Every structure is written in C-alpha cells, then in structure tokens.
C-alpha cells in the first residue's frame, strides 16, 4: 500500500527560506500550497519543485488580512482534502535605526506580518487539523536566532521573534489533545536576499562592523523537511541551524 501524500502550506514561499522549503517539500513528494504576496515568484518556485509525484497550488495571500488567510486554507482544503503541515515562514524587517527613530508604522508593519500573520495562519491550521480525519498535523514556525538575542537597532524584528517562541509553546501545549504538534526552527545567517548585507559587514553590539559568514539555504530546507517528516508522536520543539562561525554564542 502506498503512503498517502502529505499536504503542506508554506507562507512566504516566493523567495528565500520559504521558497527553498517549498521546493524541498515538493521534491520530497508533498503536495504544497505556496502562498505569498506575488504570483510570479510563487509560480517560479512551484515550477522549480515540480516532480512526477508531487503537486502544487499557488495562492497569492496577504497574511495580515484575515479574509485572505481564510481563502488560502479553504482553497487548500478544497484542492487537497486536508492539511498535514503548516510552515509559518512569512516575515519582513525594516531598516535598522535606534528605537526612538522608529516610526509607529514601521513597528506595526513588522508586527502585522511576523506575528499577527503567523497567528492568523496558526488559527486556521489548528481549526482544520483538529477536525479532519485522520485528526492532527504539524505546525513549524520560522523563528530566528533573534528569538534569543537581538542585533543592534532591531526592536520590531526581535520583539516579534521572541513572541513567535511564545506562540510556538502555546500552540504546542494547546495542540496536544488534538494531535497537533508544533515546533520552531531558529535560523542564523541563511544566505537569502535579506542577508546579502552581511557580506559587506553589519553592526555588532560593541559598535564594530563585521563581515559575517552565511549558511547555504539548502541546509535549512533539509532541516525543515526532517522536522516535517517525523510521526506525530515525535516533535522537534526547537532547532537552531546557523553558520558555524557567526557571532551568536557570546553575542551582546
């Protein structure tokens, strides 16, 4: 008897970590709903992950909009019948400035995407997973090493990533009786569009500007695939994947 295809939703799937994970899941045989704000990059990611035994669904989505998120999960359920995995990945940042120079609009934009967006998707996934047959599923949140220690001038991003850890723990606890597992992957310096600046040097806590090493994004995708592939009786609660020589241990 063949193993049933697992169904996944990946947010922020048009670029960076989200794209790498969506492609890796497709190549692993998952059916994947790719969500993000722009259709064309989502279509490209789906094409790159195309394989004989996998299928994809492109759903342009604004994770800050409850109605848009509801449509994403409804369309996924209508297309594939269930949901086994949500990778909460969509996230943004704003230019690093001292906290007193940060605008309220900048603060809210980061909180809306990184935290409220993850909550809206978790809420929909939770409702679907606890009521489907077979019951249950897995949610993996993309945290960050900023969930543990901040970079200079990073209040909105750091605050939301600390909050994601709280969301992960609450979802893990509340999901127990519904066979819903929730874990978090904390990534340090994966080579994406957001980390290109690190090759030119970024500010450190002591005031220096230092070039930081980057991590091949494929290692991150493989780590998420591993977490996703566990049976629901097992869970990676937290995993840190980082460039070995980046200044994380001892930062601050």
C-alpha positions as CSV (number, residue, x, y, z in Angstrom):
1,X,0.0,0.0,0.0
2,X,1.4,3.4,-1.0
3,X,1.9,6.1,1.6
4,X,-0.7,8.9,1.3
5,X,0.6,12.2,0.1
6,X,1.1,14.7,2.8
7,X,-0.3,18.2,2.3
8,X,1.6,21.3,3.3
9,X,1.1,25.1,3.2
10,X,4.2,27.3,3.1
11,X,3.9,31.0,3.6
12,X,6.3,33.5,2.1
13,X,7.1,30.8,-0.5
14,X,8.1,33.1,-3.3
15,X,11.7,33.8,-2.1
16,X,14.3,33.0,0.4
17,X,13.8,30.3,3.1
18,X,10.1,29.8,2.2
19,X,10.9,29.1,-1.5
20,X,13.7,26.7,-0.5
21,X,11.5,24.8,1.9
22,X,8.5,24.7,-0.6
23,X,10.8,23.3,-3.3
24,X,12.3,20.8,-0.9
25,X,8.9,19.6,0.2
26,X,7.7,19.2,-3.4
27,X,10.8,17.2,-4.2
28,X,10.1,15.1,-1.2
29,X,6.7,14.2,-2.5
30,X,4.5,16.6,-0.6
31,X,1.6,18.4,-2.2
32,X,2.3,22.1,-1.4
33,X,0.2,25.2,-1.4
34,X,2.6,28.1,-1.9
35,X,1.4,31.4,-0.6
36,X,2.9,34.9,-0.8
37,X,2.0,38.3,-2.0
38,X,3.3,38.0,-5.6
39,X,2.0,35.4,-8.0
40,X,5.0,35.2,-10.4
41,X,7.7,34.2,-7.8
42,X,5.2,31.6,-6.4
43,X,4.7,30.2,-9.9
44,X,8.5,30.0,-10.4
45,X,9.0,28.2,-7.0
46,X,6.3,25.7,-7.9
47,X,8.0,25.1,-11.3
48,X,11.4,24.5,-9.6
49,X,9.9,21.9,-7.3
50,X,7.9,20.1,-9.9
51,X,8.2,16.3,-9.7
52,X,6.3,13.4,-11.0
53,X,4.8,12.5,-7.7
54,X,4.1,16.0,-6.3
55,X,1.6,18.7,-7.0
56,X,1.4,22.3,-6.1
57,X,-1.1,25.0,-5.7
58,X,-0.3,28.7,-5.9
59,X,-2.4,31.0,-3.7
60,X,-1.4,34.7,-3.6
61,X,-2.0,35.7,0.0
62,X,-1.6,38.6,2.4
63,X,-1.0,37.0,5.8
64,X,-2.0,40.3,7.5
65,X,-5.5,40.0,6.1
66,X,-7.8,37.5,7.9
67,X,-10.0,37.0,4.9
68,X,-7.0,36.4,2.6
69,X,-5.7,33.8,5.1
70,X,-9.1,32.1,5.3
71,X,-9.2,31.8,1.5
72,X,-5.7,30.2,1.5
73,X,-6.8,27.5,3.9
74,X,-10.2,27.0,2.3
75,X,-8.7,26.6,-1.2
76,X,-6.0,24.2,0.1
77,X,-8.7,22.0,1.8
78,X,-10.9,22.1,-1.3
79,X,-8.0,21.1,-3.5
80,X,-6.2,18.5,-1.4
81,X,-8.8,17.5,1.2
82,X,-6.7,18.0,4.3
83,X,-3.6,19.7,5.8
84,X,-0.7,17.9,7.4
85,X,1.9,20.7,7.7
86,X,2.0,24.5,8.0
87,X,5.3,26.2,7.7
88,X,4.8,29.7,9.1
89,X,7.6,31.5,7.4
90,X,6.3,34.8,6.0
91,X,8.3,37.7,7.6
92,X,9.7,41.1,7.0
93,X,12.1,43.6,8.5
94,X,12.7,47.3,8.4
95,X,16.0,49.3,8.2
96,X,17.8,49.2,11.5
97,X,17.5,52.5,13.4
98,X,17.6,53.5,17.0
99,X,14.3,52.7,18.7
100,X,13.5,56.4,19.2
101,X,13.7,57.0,15.4
102,X,11.5,54.0,14.6
103,X,8.1,55.0,13.3
104,X,4.9,53.5,14.6
105,X,4.1,52.5,11.0
106,X,7.3,50.6,10.7
107,X,6.7,48.8,14.1
108,X,3.2,47.8,13.1
109,X,4.2,46.6,9.7
110,X,6.7,44.1,11.2
111,X,4.3,43.0,14.0
112,X,1.4,42.6,11.5
113,X,3.4,40.3,9.2
114,X,5.7,38.4,11.5
115,X,3.4,37.9,14.5
116,X,-0.2,38.5,13.6
117,X,0.3,36.8,10.2
118,X,1.7,33.7,12.0
119,X,-1.3,33.8,14.4
120,X,-3.9,34.0,11.7
121,X,-2.3,31.1,9.8
122,X,-2.0,29.0,13.0
123,X,-5.6,29.7,13.9
124,X,-6.8,28.4,10.5
125,X,-4.5,25.4,10.6
126,X,-5.4,24.5,14.1
127,X,-9.2,24.5,13.3
128,X,-8.6,22.4,10.2
129,X,-6.3,19.9,11.7
130,X,-8.3,19.1,14.8
131,X,-11.5,18.4,12.8
132,X,-10.1,16.4,9.9
133,X,-9.8,12.6,9.6
134,X,-7.3,11.3,10.4
135,X,-7.0,14.0,13.0
136,X,-3.9,16.2,13.6
137,X,-1.0,17.7,11.9
138,X,2.2,19.7,12.4
139,X,3.0,23.4,12.5
140,X,6.5,24.6,12.2
141,X,7.3,28.3,12.9
142,X,10.2,30.1,11.5
143,X,11.7,31.9,14.4
144,X,15.3,33.2,14.3
145,X,18.3,33.4,16.5
146,X,16.8,36.8,17.2
147,X,14.3,34.9,19.3
148,X,17.1,34.6,21.8
149,X,19.4,37.6,21.3
150,X,19.0,40.9,19.5
151,X,21.1,42.6,16.9
152,X,21.6,46.4,17.4
153,X,18.7,48.5,16.3
154,X,16.3,45.6,15.7
155,X,13.4,46.1,18.2
156,X,10.5,45.2,15.9
157,X,12.1,42.1,14.4
158,X,13.5,40.9,17.7
159,X,10.2,41.5,19.6
160,X,8.2,39.6,17.1
161,X,10.6,36.7,17.0
162,X,10.6,36.4,20.8
163,X,6.8,36.4,20.6
164,X,6.9,33.6,18.0
165,X,8.5,31.5,20.6
166,X,5.6,32.1,22.9
167,X,3.2,31.3,20.1
168,X,5.1,28.1,19.4
169,X,4.9,27.0,23.0
170,X,1.2,27.9,23.4
171,X,0.3,26.1,20.2
172,X,2.3,23.0,21.2
173,X,0.5,22.9,24.6
174,X,-2.9,23.5,23.2
175,X,-2.4,21.1,20.3
176,X,-1.6,18.1,22.5
177,X,-5.2,16.8,22.9
178,X,-5.9,17.3,19.2
179,X,-2.7,15.5,17.9
180,X,-1.3,18.8,16.6
181,X,2.5,19.1,17.1
182,X,4.2,22.5,16.9
183,X,7.9,23.2,16.7
184,X,10.2,26.1,15.8
185,X,13.3,26.4,13.7
186,X,15.7,29.2,14.6
187,X,17.9,30.2,11.7
188,X,21.1,32.1,11.7
189,X,22.5,33.8,8.6
190,X,21.0,31.7,5.9
191,X,22.1,33.0,2.5
192,X,19.0,34.8,1.2
193,X,18.1,38.2,-0.2
194,X,17.7,39.5,3.4
195,X,21.2,38.6,4.4
196,X,23.2,39.8,1.4
197,X,24.3,42.9,3.5
198,X,26.2,40.6,5.9
199,X,28.8,40.0,3.3
200,X,29.6,43.8,3.4
201,X,29.6,43.9,7.2
202,X,26.9,44.5,9.8
203,X,26.9,46.4,13.1
204,X,27.8,44.4,16.2
205,X,26.8,45.1,19.9
206,X,30.3,46.5,20.6
207,X,29.9,49.1,17.9
208,X,32.2,47.4,15.3
209,X,31.1,46.5,11.8
210,X,31.9,42.9,11.0
211,X,31.5,40.7,7.9
212,X,29.5,37.6,9.0
213,X,29.6,34.1,7.4
214,X,26.5,32.8,5.7
215,X,24.9,29.3,5.6
216,X,23.8,27.5,2.5
217,X,20.0,27.7,2.4
218,X,19.7,24.1,1.4
219,X,20.7,23.0,4.9
220,X,17.8,24.9,6.3
221,X,15.4,23.3,3.9
222,X,16.7,19.9,4.7
223,X,16.2,20.6,8.4
224,X,12.6,21.6,7.9
225,X,11.9,18.5,5.8
226,X,13.3,16.4,8.7
227,X,11.1,18.1,11.3
228,X,8.1,17.8,9.0
229,X,8.7,14.1,8.3
230,X,8.5,12.9,11.9
231,X,5.5,10.9,13.1
232,X,3.1,13.0,15.2
233,X,4.2,11.1,18.3
234,X,7.6,12.9,18.0
235,X,8.4,16.6,17.8
236,X,11.4,18.8,17.4
237,X,10.3,21.5,19.8
238,X,13.2,23.9,18.9
239,X,16.1,23.5,16.4
240,X,18.8,26.1,15.7
241,X,20.5,25.9,12.3
242,X,23.2,28.6,11.8
243,X,26.5,29.4,10.2
244,X,29.1,27.8,12.5
245,X,31.3,30.9,12.8
246,X,28.7,33.6,13.0
247,X,28.7,35.7,16.2
248,X,25.8,34.2,18.0
249,X,27.2,32.5,21.0
250,X,28.6,35.3,23.1
251,X,26.7,38.0,21.3
252,X,25.8,41.1,23.3
